[in-house]
Amino acid sequence: MNMQNRPICIIKAGDTYPDLAAKEGDFDAWIAAGLGVDGVRVVDPRDMTLPLPAVSECAGVVISGAHAMLTDDPPWMRRLAEWTRKLVTAQVPYLGICFGHQLLAKAMGGTVDFHPLGREIGGVTIELHAAAQADPLFAALPRQFQALAVHAQSVRKLPKGATLLAGNAFEATHAFRIGTCAWGVQFHPEFTPERLAAYLDHLSPDLLAAGRDLAAIRASLVVTPVAAGVLPRFARLALAQVFE
């Protein structure tokens, strides 16, 4: 395959809620729209009868979020982790979102588990570390920016050699890089306030039982253009194959 014709592969690791998907499409559609490029390829890794793309066939890879938990560890997750290691070794540009972020960490030797403080959900402030100033994906971003997040598990220990790029008071590992071009982001650049509001509707019984302030969470849901900009920036880097 001509290198210039290789697609960015979206690995659809899960499905959103059916009522939300009926109105706005699913994770892969949100990511594809955010990337803003033509010719993406969508692959569902949960179907073990289908092969994952050859590493050489992908200009870049985005692994979506999922409602599944990394600690469940079914065979499809183990296969996806092995494929992720091949991508990192081959220096194929990789962006893991939420589940995909955690998968990257676990595949490369880190630890993923439930967050001891419970679920992070809502609009959150992301704070970049000094290392982000020299990072190809994050260097142009402001030191602090707003993002949308919803997750119960998180990266509890980074892989050896990983570079921590961002966090906040609740979640220490909101972004990291391993190698030259494999990134994980715990926040959701593909989410909108409306999409996260739908998640809040579905999760409200559990959140109320945990004593969470739903009104405050709803008030935090704002448009997050800086976070959303991570997707098209990743696409440009992946297609240009420049990571300096």
N, C-alpha and C positions, 0 to 999 in steps of 0.2 A: 504494500500500500504506500502510495506517495505520502511522505511525511506531512506535506501541506494539506492533504485531504483527510487526515485523521480527525475523527470527531472527539469532542469532550464527552466522556461516558458518565452518565448519571446512574449511580447504583441506588436503586429504590429499595431501601432496606426495610420499609414499613409503609403503612397506610394511615392516612388521617381518619378522622371520624366520618362515617358515611354521609351524614347530613351536611358536613362542611365540604366534603369532596363534591357533593352534588351541586353546590353553589359556586365553588371556587376552583375545582380541580384538586389534584392530589400533590404530594410532595414534589414529584418529578416535574410537574407543570410549573410549580412555584419557582423551583430552582432554575429550570430552563429559561423562564421569563427573566429571572434575575441575572443570569449569565449574559443574556442579550446577544447570543451568537446563533448562527444557523447550523443545522446539521448535528445536533446532539444525538447521542444514542442512549436509550434507556434500557437498563438491564435489571431484572428482578433476581437477586442472588438467592432468594428463598426456594426457588425451583431448582432442586438438585439434579434434575434431568437435563438442565441446560448448562452449557459451559460458560464460564466467565470469559470475557474478552481476553485475547492474547495481549500481554503487556505492550507489545510493539504496535498494537492497533489503536492505542489511545493517545491523543494529544494531551489529555489530562483526565483526571477522575474526580468526581464529586460524590461522596457517599452521604446519603440523606440521614435525617433523623428516623426514629422508629419508636413505637410504643413498647417494643420488646426490650428486655434488660440484658446487658452483656453478661451478667452473672448466670443467666439461664444456660448459656453455652451450648446451643443445639449444633448439630453437624454443619448447617449452612453458615453459622457464624465462624466456626473453626476453618471452614474452607475459605471464607472471605478474609479472615485474618492471615492465612497463608498467602493469599493473592496480594494482600496489602504489603506484606514483607517483600514480595517480588517487585511491586511498584516502587517501593522506597529504594531498594537495591538498584533498580534500573533508572532511578531519578526521573520517574514519570511524575509530573505535577499532580499533587493530591490535595484535596480539601475535604476534610471530614467535618460534618455538621452534627453537633449533639451526639447521637449514637455513633456517627462516623468519626467524630473527634475521640470518643472513648475507645472505639475499636482500634484506631491508630495507636493510641497509648498502650492498650493491652497487647496488640500484635507485636509491638516492638519491645515488650518486656516490662511495661508499667503495670499499675494496679488500678482496677475500676471497682467501685462498690457504691452502695447507697450513701448519700450524703448524711452525716450525723445530725445535721440540723433540719433535715426534711427536704421538701421540694422548694426549689427556687422557681418563682413564676412572676411574670410581670415585666414592666420596663425597668431596666437595671443600668447602672453606670459602669462602664468598662474603663479600667485604668491601665494604660500601657506602661510596661517596664522600659528601662533604658535600652534593653536589647532590641526593642521594636524599632528604634531609630535607624538601625542598619538592616532591617528586614525588608525584602523586596515587596511583600504583600502589605505590611503595616506601616512602613516608613512615612507615607504621606498622610497618615491619619492623625487627628489631634490627640493630645495626651489623654483626654477623657472624652468619651462619647456615649450616647444612649444606645441601648440594644434591647431586644425582646428575648426573653429566656423562659423556658419551661423544661425542667429536668428533675428527676429523683435521684439518679446516679450521677457520679462524676469521677474524674480522674483523681484518685487518692494519692498516687505516686507516679511521677513522670518516668519515662524510660531513661536509661543511662544515655547521656549525651544530648538529651533534648534541651531546647532553648525555650524558657518560659517567656511569653510575650505579653500576657495580659491577665488580669484578675480583678477581683473586687473584694469587699469585706466579707461577703457570703461565700463566694466561690473563688478559691485561689488560682485555679487553672482554667481561665476562660479562653486562652489561646496559647498555643505552643507550636514550635516547628521542630522537626527532626530531619537531619540531613539538609540538603540544599533547597528542597521544594515540596516538602510534605507538611501540611498544616492541619491543625485541628482547632475548631472554634466551638465552644460550648454554647454560645449564644446562637440565635437563629437569624441570619441575614435575610432569609427568604420569607420571614413572617411579616404580617401587617398587624396593626392593632385589632382589626376585625377578626383575623384568624386566631390571634391569641385570646380575644374575648370569647370565642367559641370554645377554646380549651378551658377557659375559666368556667364557663357554663357546665361543661361536662365534669370538671374536677371539683366543683363547689362543695358537694357533700363531704368529700374527704378533707378539703381545706377548712371548712367550717368545723368539722370534728377535731381538727388540729389547732383550732383557735385562731385561724388566720383572718385578717381583716379584708374581706372581699371588696369593700368599697375603696379602700386604699389601693388595692391591686388594680382595680379597674381604672382608677384615676392616674395610675402610672403608665397606662398604655398610650404611647405616643408614636408618631411616625419617626422612624430611625434611619435617616438617609445615609449617615456615615457607615453604620453597620451594613445596610443594604448594599453599599458600594463595594464591599469585600467581594461579592460575586462577580461583577463585571471586571474588577481589577484582576481577580484570579484568572478569568477567561483570557484577558489580554496577555498576561504573563505566560499562561500555558501555550497559547497559540504562537506567541513570539519565541518561546523557549529561551528566555533570558532571565537568569537568576543571579544577578551580581549584587 
